[in-house]
Amino acid sequence: MKKTISIEGMMCGHCTGRVETALKALGATVIETSVELKHAIVEVDNITDEKLKETIEDVGYDVLGIE
């Protein structure tokens, strides 16, 4: 299932890299991470929205919503 995660606090390529690494470790396939659009688009199977949110917040960013 494809999900778009709105993320606040990413400011550079290093930030997107941290988010991507955390999401991949969780088992998500990262399709796109954008500082400009303040989001990550991922493909996930059997990963709850709450777990996605927790994973991103654990590396220091705020999740504003998941669609």
N, CA, C and O atoms as CSV, one atom per row, in Angstrom:
chain,resi,resn,atom,element,x,y,z
A,1,MET,N,N,0.842,-1.169,0.000
A,1,MET,CA,C,0.000,0.000,0.000
A,1,MET,C,C,0.893,1.240,0.000
A,1,MET,O,O,1.840,1.331,0.781
A,2,LYS,N,N,0.592,2.172,-0.863
A,2,LYS,CA,C,1.362,3.417,-0.962
A,2,LYS,C,C,0.806,4.441,0.023
A,2,LYS,O,O,-0.405,4.639,0.123
A,3,LYS,N,N,1.724,5.091,0.751
A,3,LYS,CA,C,1.319,6.111,1.721
A,3,LYS,C,C,2.192,7.346,1.555
A,3,LYS,O,O,3.379,7.252,1.242
A,4,THR,N,N,1.575,8.512,1.771
A,4,THR,CA,C,2.302,9.773,1.784
A,4,THR,C,C,2.323,10.280,3.214
A,4,THR,O,O,1.280,10.447,3.846
A,5,ILE,N,N,3.533,10.524,3.716
A,5,ILE,CA,C,3.709,10.957,5.100
A,5,ILE,C,C,4.166,12.412,5.085
A,5,ILE,O,O,5.229,12.714,4.544
A,6,SER,N,N,3.394,13.306,5.662
A,6,SER,CA,C,3.764,14.719,5.775
A,6,SER,C,C,4.699,14.865,6.971
A,6,SER,O,O,4.366,14.481,8.092
A,7,ILE,N,N,5.886,15.434,6.702
A,7,ILE,CA,C,6.930,15.507,7.728
A,7,ILE,C,C,7.415,16.943,7.884
A,7,ILE,O,O,7.731,17.612,6.901
A,8,GLU,N,N,7.470,17.403,9.117
A,8,GLU,CA,C,7.980,18.743,9.437
A,8,GLU,C,C,9.369,18.592,10.044
A,8,GLU,O,O,9.611,17.702,10.859
A,9,GLY,N,N,10.287,19.484,9.631
A,9,GLY,CA,C,11.604,19.513,10.246
A,9,GLY,C,C,12.743,19.068,9.343
A,9,GLY,O,O,13.907,19.286,9.681
A,10,MET,N,N,12.444,18.448,8.203
A,10,MET,CA,C,13.516,18.076,7.273
A,10,MET,C,C,14.000,19.338,6.570
A,10,MET,O,O,13.202,20.096,6.018
A,11,MET,N,N,15.321,19.560,6.594
A,11,MET,CA,C,15.854,20.782,6.006
A,11,MET,C,C,16.909,20.554,4.937
A,11,MET,O,O,17.279,21.491,4.230
A,12,CYS,N,N,17.406,19.310,4.804
A,12,CYS,CA,C,18.502,19.076,3.860
A,12,CYS,C,C,18.537,17.603,3.458
A,12,CYS,O,O,17.727,16.796,3.915
A,13,GLY,N,N,19.484,17.280,2.603
A,13,GLY,CA,C,19.656,15.913,2.151
A,13,GLY,C,C,20.004,14.962,3.279
A,13,GLY,O,O,19.604,13.798,3.258
A,14,HIS,N,N,20.739,15.445,4.257
A,14,HIS,CA,C,21.073,14.606,5.415
A,14,HIS,C,C,19.795,14.225,6.158
A,14,HIS,O,O,19.650,13.085,6.599
A,15,CYS,N,N,18.881,15.161,6.297
A,15,CYS,CA,C,17.606,14.898,6.979
A,15,CYS,C,C,16.804,13.830,6.224
A,15,CYS,O,O,16.295,12.889,6.832
A,16,THR,N,N,16.696,13.976,4.922
A,16,THR,CA,C,15.933,12.987,4.152
A,16,THR,C,C,16.607,11.622,4.237
A,16,THR,O,O,15.932,10.593,4.274
A,17,GLY,N,N,17.930,11.614,4.269
A,17,GLY,CA,C,18.656,10.352,4.408
A,17,GLY,C,C,18.351,9.652,5.721
A,17,GLY,O,O,18.186,8.433,5.755
A,18,ARG,N,N,18.276,10.415,6.796
A,18,ARG,CA,C,17.941,9.831,8.109
A,18,ARG,C,C,16.542,9.228,8.098
A,18,ARG,O,O,16.323,8.135,8.621
A,19,VAL,N,N,15.596,9.952,7.495
A,19,VAL,CA,C,14.216,9.457,7.419
A,19,VAL,C,C,14.167,8.196,6.558
A,19,VAL,O,O,13.536,7.210,6.938
A,20,GLU,N,N,14.825,8.222,5.406
A,20,GLU,CA,C,14.828,7.060,4.512
A,20,GLU,C,C,15.444,5.836,5.190
A,20,GLU,O,O,14.899,4.736,5.093
A,21,THR,N,N,16.567,6.016,5.869
A,21,THR,CA,C,17.233,4.909,6.552
A,21,THR,C,C,16.316,4.292,7.606
A,21,THR,O,O,16.216,3.070,7.710
A,22,ALA,N,N,15.650,5.139,8.382
A,22,ALA,CA,C,14.747,4.648,9.430
A,22,ALA,C,C,13.567,3.889,8.826
A,22,ALA,O,O,13.182,2.836,9.334
A,23,LEU,N,N,12.995,4.417,7.749
A,23,LEU,CA,C,11.847,3.763,7.125
A,23,LEU,C,C,12.247,2.437,6.483
A,23,LEU,O,O,11.506,1.459,6.575
A,24,LYS,N,N,13.398,2.396,5.841
A,24,LYS,CA,C,13.874,1.150,5.234
A,24,LYS,C,C,14.145,0.095,6.300
A,24,LYS,O,O,13.843,-1.080,6.093
A,25,ALA,N,N,14.707,0.496,7.434
A,25,ALA,CA,C,14.962,-0.438,8.531
A,25,ALA,C,C,13.654,-1.029,9.064
A,25,ALA,O,O,13.625,-2.156,9.558
A,26,LEU,N,N,12.589,-0.260,8.957
A,26,LEU,CA,C,11.271,-0.713,9.396
A,26,LEU,C,C,10.665,-1.706,8.407
A,26,LEU,O,O,9.766,-2.470,8.760
A,27,GLY,N,N,11.154,-1.692,7.178
A,27,GLY,CA,C,10.639,-2.600,6.155
A,27,GLY,C,C,9.860,-1.912,5.056
A,27,GLY,O,O,9.272,-2.578,4.203
A,28,ALA,N,N,9.846,-0.591,5.063
A,28,ALA,CA,C,9.141,0.166,4.025
A,28,ALA,C,C,10.038,0.336,2.804
A,28,ALA,O,O,11.260,0.406,2.928
A,29,THR,N,N,9.431,0.402,1.639
A,29,THR,CA,C,10.145,0.737,0.416
A,29,THR,C,C,9.932,2.228,0.191
A,29,THR,O,O,8.802,2.678,0.001
A,30,VAL,N,N,11.025,2.996,0.214
A,30,VAL,CA,C,10.919,4.445,0.053
A,30,VAL,C,C,10.892,4.770,-1.436
A,30,VAL,O,O,11.802,4.404,-2.180
A,31,ILE,N,N,9.845,5.458,-1.857
A,31,ILE,CA,C,9.695,5.851,-3.254
A,31,ILE,C,C,10.269,7.246,-3.468
A,31,ILE,O,O,10.958,7.496,-4.457
A,32,GLU,N,N,9.982,8.157,-2.534
A,32,GLU,CA,C,10.450,9.543,-2.652
A,32,GLU,C,C,10.473,10.182,-1.269
A,32,GLU,O,O,9.596,9.940,-0.440
A,33,THR,N,N,11.490,10.998,-1.040
A,33,THR,CA,C,11.538,11.840,0.152
A,33,THR,C,C,11.897,13.235,-0.330
A,33,THR,O,O,12.882,13.402,-1.049
A,34,SER,N,N,11.118,14.238,0.050
A,34,SER,CA,C,11.328,15.590,-0.460
A,34,SER,C,C,11.348,16.631,0.659
A,34,SER,O,O,10.412,16.737,1.453
A,35,VAL,N,N,12.441,17.393,0.698
A,35,VAL,CA,C,12.541,18.518,1.630
A,35,VAL,C,C,11.558,19.608,1.210
A,35,VAL,O,O,10.860,20.181,2.047
A,36,GLU,N,N,11.509,19.886,-0.085
A,36,GLU,CA,C,10.660,20.967,-0.599
A,36,GLU,C,C,9.179,20.698,-0.358
A,36,GLU,O,O,8.437,21.600,0.030
A,37,LEU,N,N,8.750,19.468,-0.584
A,37,LEU,CA,C,7.335,19.119,-0.418
A,37,LEU,C,C,7.016,18.642,0.993
A,37,LEU,O,O,5.855,18.411,1.329
A,38,LYS,N,N,8.050,18.496,1.815
A,38,LYS,CA,C,7.906,18.077,3.214
A,38,LYS,C,C,7.137,16.775,3.350
A,38,LYS,O,O,6.195,16.670,4.136
A,39,HIS,N,N,7.563,15.766,2.555
A,39,HIS,CA,C,6.895,14.477,2.666
A,39,HIS,C,C,7.815,13.322,2.286
A,39,HIS,O,O,8.887,13.507,1.712
A,40,ALA,N,N,7.357,12.139,2.627
A,40,ALA,CA,C,7.967,10.896,2.159
A,40,ALA,C,C,6.841,10.054,1.590
A,40,ALA,O,O,5.762,9.965,2.176
A,41,ILE,N,N,7.095,9.441,0.452
A,41,ILE,CA,C,6.136,8.511,-0.132
A,41,ILE,C,C,6.757,7.134,-0.012
A,41,ILE,O,O,7.880,6.899,-0.456
A,42,VAL,N,N,6.009,6.230,0.595
A,42,VAL,CA,C,6.518,4.888,0.849
A,42,VAL,C,C,5.517,3.833,0.403
A,42,VAL,O,O,4.321,4.096,0.278
A,43,GLU,N,N,6.031,2.645,0.169
A,43,GLU,CA,C,5.225,1.466,-0.104
A,43,GLU,C,C,5.396,0.560,1.107
A,43,GLU,O,O,6.517,0.180,1.444
A,44,VAL,N,N,4.289,0.210,1.766
A,44,VAL,CA,C,4.364,-0.597,2.985
A,44,VAL,C,C,3.379,-1.760,2.936
A,44,VAL,O,O,2.324,-1.685,2.306
A,45,ASP,N,N,3.757,-2.830,3.617
A,45,ASP,CA,C,2.874,-3.976,3.832
A,45,ASP,C,C,2.889,-4.260,5.323
A,45,ASP,O,O,3.953,-4.456,5.909
A,46,ASN,N,N,1.728,-4.284,5.934
A,46,ASN,CA,C,1.597,-4.658,7.349
A,46,ASN,C,C,2.378,-3.767,8.310
A,46,ASN,O,O,2.850,-4.242,9.342
A,47,ILE,N,N,2.519,-2.501,7.989
A,47,ILE,CA,C,3.121,-1.533,8.906
A,47,ILE,C,C,2.049,-0.492,9.198
A,47,ILE,O,O,1.522,0.140,8.282
A,48,THR,N,N,1.732,-0.316,10.466
A,48,THR,CA,C,0.670,0.616,10.844
A,48,THR,C,C,1.134,2.070,10.696
A,48,THR,O,O,2.328,2.365,10.709
A,49,ASP,N,N,0.162,2.955,10.558
A,49,ASP,CA,C,0.469,4.384,10.506
A,49,ASP,C,C,1.162,4.824,11.789
A,49,ASP,O,O,2.081,5.643,11.756
A,50,GLU,N,N,0.722,4.280,12.911
A,50,GLU,CA,C,1.321,4.636,14.195
A,50,GLU,C,C,2.801,4.247,14.239
A,50,GLU,O,O,3.624,4.995,14.767
A,51,LYS,N,N,3.136,3.090,13.690
A,51,LYS,CA,C,4.531,2.641,13.667
A,51,LYS,C,C,5.371,3.525,12.732
A,51,LYS,O,O,6.521,3.834,13.044
A,52,LEU,N,N,4.807,3.926,11.602
A,52,LEU,CA,C,5.506,4.846,10.691
A,52,LEU,C,C,5.791,6.163,11.407
A,52,LEU,O,O,6.905,6.686,11.354
A,53,LYS,N,N,4.776,6.684,12.070
A,53,LYS,CA,C,4.899,7.956,12.799
A,53,LYS,C,C,5.964,7.844,13.885
A,53,LYS,O,O,6.836,8.707,13.996
A,54,GLU,N,N,5.895,6.796,14.675
A,54,GLU,CA,C,6.851,6.582,15.761
A,54,GLU,C,C,8.285,6.493,15.231
A,54,GLU,O,O,9.204,7.057,15.824
A,55,THR,N,N,8.468,5.795,14.133
A,55,THR,CA,C,9.800,5.614,13.551
A,55,THR,C,C,10.400,6.945,13.115
A,55,THR,O,O,11.574,7.211,13.371
A,56,ILE,N,N,9.605,7.777,12.462
A,56,ILE,CA,C,10.095,9.075,11.987
A,56,ILE,C,C,10.342,10.015,13.162
A,56,ILE,O,O,11.339,10.736,13.185
A,57,GLU,N,N,9.448,10.007,14.124
A,57,GLU,CA,C,9.623,10.882,15.289
A,57,GLU,C,C,10.817,10.455,16.136
A,57,GLU,O,O,11.436,11.294,16.791
A,58,ASP,N,N,11.151,9.168,16.134
A,58,ASP,CA,C,12.315,8.683,16.873
A,58,ASP,C,C,13.635,9.214,16.304
A,58,ASP,O,O,14.631,9.289,17.024
A,59,VAL,N,N,13.649,9.585,15.012
A,59,VAL,CA,C,14.871,10.158,14.431
A,59,VAL,C,C,14.841,11.683,14.409
A,59,VAL,O,O,15.724,12.315,13.830
A,60,GLY,N,N,13.816,12.283,15.047
A,60,GLY,CA,C,13.837,13.712,15.285
A,60,GLY,C,C,12.950,14.608,14.442
A,60,GLY,O,O,13.152,15.822,14.416
A,61,TYR,N,N,11.973,14.038,13.752
A,61,TYR,CA,C,11.108,14.850,12.902
A,61,TYR,C,C,9.652,14.684,13.328
A,61,TYR,O,O,9.299,13.695,13.971
A,62,ASP,N,N,8.813,15.646,12.972
A,62,ASP,CA,C,7.405,15.607,13.335
A,62,ASP,C,C,6.560,15.127,12.157
A,62,ASP,O,O,6.719,15.601,11.032
A,63,VAL,N,N,5.675,14.195,12.427
A,63,VAL,CA,C,4.743,13.708,11.410
A,63,VAL,C,C,3.444,14.485,11.565
A,63,VAL,O,O,2.809,14.455,12.619
A,64,LEU,N,N,3.060,15.181,10.500
A,64,LEU,CA,C,1.840,15.994,10.529
A,64,LEU,C,C,0.619,15.209,10.064
A,64,LEU,O,O,-0.511,15.556,10.406
A,65,GLY,N,N,0.842,14.157,9.288
A,65,GLY,CA,C,-0.262,13.344,8.805
A,65,GLY,C,C,0.218,12.249,7.880
A,65,GLY,O,O,1.312,12.316,7.318
A,66,ILE,N,N,-0.630,11.227,7.731
A,66,ILE,CA,C,-0.327,10.105,6.837
A,66,ILE,C,C,-1.577,9.820,6.012
A,66,ILE,O,O,-2.667,9.621,6.547
A,67,GLU,N,N,-1.391,9.807,4.718
A,67,GLU,CA,C,-2.521,9.523,3.802
A,67,GLU,C,C,-2.230,8.257,3.036
A,67,GLU,O,O,-3.041,7.832,2.214
